[in-house]
Amino acid sequence: MTINGKLYSNTLLVFALESEAGKEFESFNKLFVGVGKIKATYHLVKAIQKSKPDLIINLGTAGSTVFDRGTIVNCNRFIQRDMDVRALGFKKFETPFSDEPILLEYGIKTSHLPNGICGSGDQFEMEHINPEYNVIDREAFALAKVAEQEKIDFLC
């Protein structure tokens, strides 16, 4: 597989649930991590240890505040949206006692798809009141963070 001129030989497709993959990806190396950041992190780390991919592609479903249903959106910016400790004097989405920025910028950006900022969190978000992101999911931040730490290219 070639993306932005770079050839990849060991791609891992990641989905939260089998139902998100359908039958379209039968011939690919797939991983189903389950719902939530902890399950996603655990299962991706185990898969990396086993198959040593050179590219991780996160696919699946997400909500949005601006993109129409069915739109394929490329995200390479992520916010851990359920980190809100403003009551203790921290910034919105800031992880206490961490020097990491609130916005994780990691992954491949494609020119032919709209680009979104993904807010990942384990809580179910219904109100969409956070203008800091425009795509809402559960696992992408965790998957991007693992890929970044392991220095593996990531496409979401």
DRENSE-235398 format. One record per residue (C-alpha): residue number from 1; x, y, z. Coordinates in pm, 1 decimal. Each point is the difference from the previous one (the first is absolute). Last residue first. Layout:
BEGIN
@k:NUM, u:X, v:Y, w:Z
...
# end
This chain:
BEGIN
@k:156, u:-708.4, v:786.7, w:1096.2
@k:155, u:336.9, v:-76.7, w:-152.1
@k:154, u:292.9, v:-77.4, w:227.0
@k:153, u:369.5, v:-56.5, w:-72.9
@k:152, u:169.5, v:-199.5, w:274.9
@k:151, u:242.6, v:171.7, w:237.6
@k:150, u:-106.1, v:-219.4, w:295.8
@k:149, u:-88.3, v:304.4, w:210.8
@k:148, u:-178.4, v:162.4, w:-294.8
@k:147, u:-191.7, v:-318.8, w:-85.6
@k:146, u:-104.1, v:-38.9, w:366.1
@k:145, u:-114.8, v:363.2, w:16.3
@k:144, u:-190.4, v:-27.9, w:-328.5
@k:143, u:-183.6, v:-310.6, w:123.9
@k:142, u:-88.1, v:166.0, w:331.3
@k:141, u:-124.1, v:318.4, w:-168.1
@k:140, u:-199.0, v:-202.6, w:-254.6
@k:139, u:-192.9, v:-218.4, w:248.2
@k:138, u:-337.2, v:150.1, w:102.5
@k:137, u:-121.6, v:224.4, w:-277.7
@k:136, u:-106.3, v:355.2, w:-76.7
@k:135, u:102.7, v:206.9, w:-302.2
@k:134, u:-22.0, v:380.7, w:3.2
@k:133, u:239.9, v:94.3, w:276.6
@k:132, u:74.9, v:310.5, w:208.2
@k:131, u:-358.1, v:124.4, w:-46.4
@k:130, u:-120.7, v:-213.9, w:291.1
@k:129, u:-377.9, v:5.4, w:43.5
@k:128, u:-77.0, v:-321.6, w:-187.8
@k:127, u:-304.7, v:-73.1, w:218.9
@k:126, u:-5.6, v:-378.2, w:-22.7
@k:125, u:344.0, v:-114.7, w:108.7
@k:124, u:31.2, v:-354.4, w:132.2
@k:123, u:279.3, v:-10.2, w:254.9
@k:122, u:307.7, v:-201.0, w:-91.1
@k:121, u:165.3, v:284.6, w:-180.8
@k:120, u:158.4, v:99.1, w:-325.9
@k:119, u:-34.2, v:346.5, w:-155.3
@k:118, u:117.0, v:-19.6, w:-359.9
@k:117, u:110.1, v:306.9, w:-193.5
@k:116, u:-103.7, v:-35.7, w:-361.3
@k:115, u:155.5, v:13.4, w:-344.8
@k:114, u:-214.6, v:-32.7, w:-311.8
@k:113, u:135.6, v:-263.9, w:-237.2
@k:112, u:206.8, v:34.1, w:-320.5
@k:111, u:305.7, v:167.3, w:156.2
@k:110, u:79.4, v:-278.4, w:244.8
@k:109, u:156.8, v:60.8, w:337.8
@k:108, u:193.5, v:-286.6, w:154.9
@k:107, u:22.6, v:-18.0, w:374.0
@k:106, u:78.5, v:190.0, w:313.3
@k:105, u:-106.6, v:329.5, w:150.5
@k:104, u:-111.2, v:-57.7, w:357.8
@k:103, u:-177.0, v:314.7, w:119.2
@k:102, u:8.0, v:52.5, w:377.0
@k:101, u:379.6, v:21.1, w:-3.6
@k:100, u:203.6, v:-246.0, w:206.9
@k:99, u:171.2, v:135.3, w:312.7
@k:98, u:-213.9, v:-215.8, w:224.0
@k:97, u:-81.6, v:71.0, w:363.7
@k:96, u:-372.3, v:24.5, w:-72.4
@k:95, u:-112.8, v:-96.6, w:-351.9
@k:94, u:-134.8, v:313.3, w:-165.8
@k:93, u:-339.6, v:-38.8, w:-174.1
@k:92, u:-122.0, v:341.2, w:130.0
@k:91, u:287.0, v:171.8, w:174.6
@k:90, u:90.1, v:-93.9, w:357.3
@k:89, u:-107.7, v:188.1, w:312.0
@k:88, u:-144.9, v:-286.8, w:204.1
@k:87, u:-357.1, v:58.5, w:-121.8
@k:86, u:143.3, v:17.0, w:-353.4
@k:85, u:73.9, v:-372.4, w:16.1
@k:84, u:-156.8, v:-105.7, w:-328.7
@k:83, u:161.3, v:-302.8, w:-165.6
@k:82, u:-299.8, v:-154.9, w:-171.5
@k:81, u:91.2, v:157.6, w:-331.5
@k:80, u:342.8, v:-154.4, w:-56.3
@k:79, u:68.2, v:220.1, w:-301.6
@k:78, u:129.2, v:-121.4, w:-336.6
@k:77, u:150.5, v:148.4, w:-315.8
@k:76, u:83.0, v:-222.4, w:-298.1
@k:75, u:-358.2, v:-62.5, w:-108.5
@k:74, u:-115.6, v:-86.7, w:-352.7
@k:73, u:-377.5, v:9.9, w:-48.2
@k:72, u:-216.3, v:-232.7, w:-209.0
@k:71, u:-348.3, v:149.8, w:-16.7
@k:70, u:-287.5, v:-243.4, w:62.2
@k:69, u:-194.0, v:238.0, w:224.9
@k:68, u:85.3, v:360.1, w:-87.0
@k:67, u:304.8, v:163.7, w:156.5
@k:66, u:-45.4, v:294.2, w:238.0
@k:65, u:-72.5, v:-117.2, w:355.2
@k:64, u:113.7, v:-350.8, w:-62.3
@k:63, u:-50.6, v:-355.9, w:116.4
@k:62, u:235.3, v:-286.8, w:-56.1
@k:61, u:-1.1, v:-340.4, w:-165.4
@k:60, u:286.9, v:-217.4, w:-101.7
@k:59, u:349.7, v:0.2, w:-135.2
@k:58, u:337.7, v:50.7, w:168.2
@k:57, u:286.6, v:-81.8, w:-234.6
@k:56, u:328.1, v:-110.5, w:158.0
@k:55, u:307.1, v:-4.1, w:-223.4
@k:54, u:338.9, v:-172.7, w:33.8
@k:53, u:-157.8, v:-288.9, w:190.1
@k:52, u:199.1, v:-208.6, w:252.8
@k:51, u:-229.6, v:-308.2, w:-6.1
@k:50, u:11.2, v:-136.9, w:354.5
@k:49, u:126.8, v:287.9, w:212.9
@k:48, u:-209.6, v:244.0, w:-203.0
@k:47, u:-307.7, v:-218.3, w:51.9
@k:46, u:49.8, v:-4.8, w:379.5
@k:45, u:43.0, v:379.0, w:7.3
@k:44, u:-314.8, v:41.0, w:-211.6
@k:43, u:-204.4, v:-226.7, w:228.2
@k:42, u:95.3, v:183.7, w:318.6
@k:41, u:-37.9, v:351.0, w:-137.3
@k:40, u:-337.6, v:-65.9, w:-160.6
@k:39, u:-131.9, v:-176.1, w:311.6
@k:38, u:103.4, v:297.6, w:214.3
@k:37, u:-125.9, v:265.1, w:-242.1
@k:36, u:-350.4, v:-136.2, w:-41.8
@k:35, u:-195.3, v:-254.1, w:-203.6
@k:34, u:160.1, v:-320.1, w:-125.4
@k:33, u:339.6, v:-36.3, w:-166.6
@k:32, u:-85.2, v:-179.7, w:-323.7
@k:31, u:320.4, v:-49.0, w:-197.0
@k:30, u:22.6, v:-65.4, w:-371.0
@k:29, u:271.8, v:-120.2, w:-241.4
@k:28, u:-175.5, v:46.6, w:-332.3
@k:27, u:-162.5, v:-249.5, w:-240.1
@k:26, u:-348.9, v:19.7, w:152.5
@k:25, u:-10.6, v:381.1, w:6.9
@k:24, u:-330.5, v:73.2, w:-174.8
@k:23, u:-197.5, v:-273.1, w:178.2
@k:22, u:-124.0, v:217.4, w:287.2
@k:21, u:273.5, v:188.9, w:178.0
@k:20, u:-217.0, v:201.4, w:239.0
@k:19, u:-189.7, v:-312.7, w:110.2
@k:18, u:326.0, v:-149.3, w:126.6
@k:17, u:21.8, v:274.8, w:261.0
@k:16, u:258.8, v:256.9, w:108.2
@k:15, u:180.2, v:-16.4, w:-331.8
@k:14, u:371.8, v:-6.6, w:-78.3
@k:13, u:155.4, v:-81.3, w:-336.5
@k:12, u:363.9, v:-111.7, w:28.6
@k:11, u:229.2, v:59.5, w:-296.3
@k:10, u:322.2, v:-193.4, w:-58.8
@k:9, u:156.5, v:92.2, w:-335.3
@k:8, u:-36.2, v:377.5, w:-11.6
@k:7, u:126.3, v:207.6, w:-293.1
@k:6, u:23.6, v:376.6, w:44.8
@k:5, u:-114.5, v:231.4, w:-282.5
@k:4, u:-278.9, v:166.1, w:198.0
@k:3, u:-136.6, v:-345.1, w:82.7
@k:2, u:115.5, v:-317.0, w:-177.4
@k:1, u:-132.0, v:-346.1, w:90.1
# end
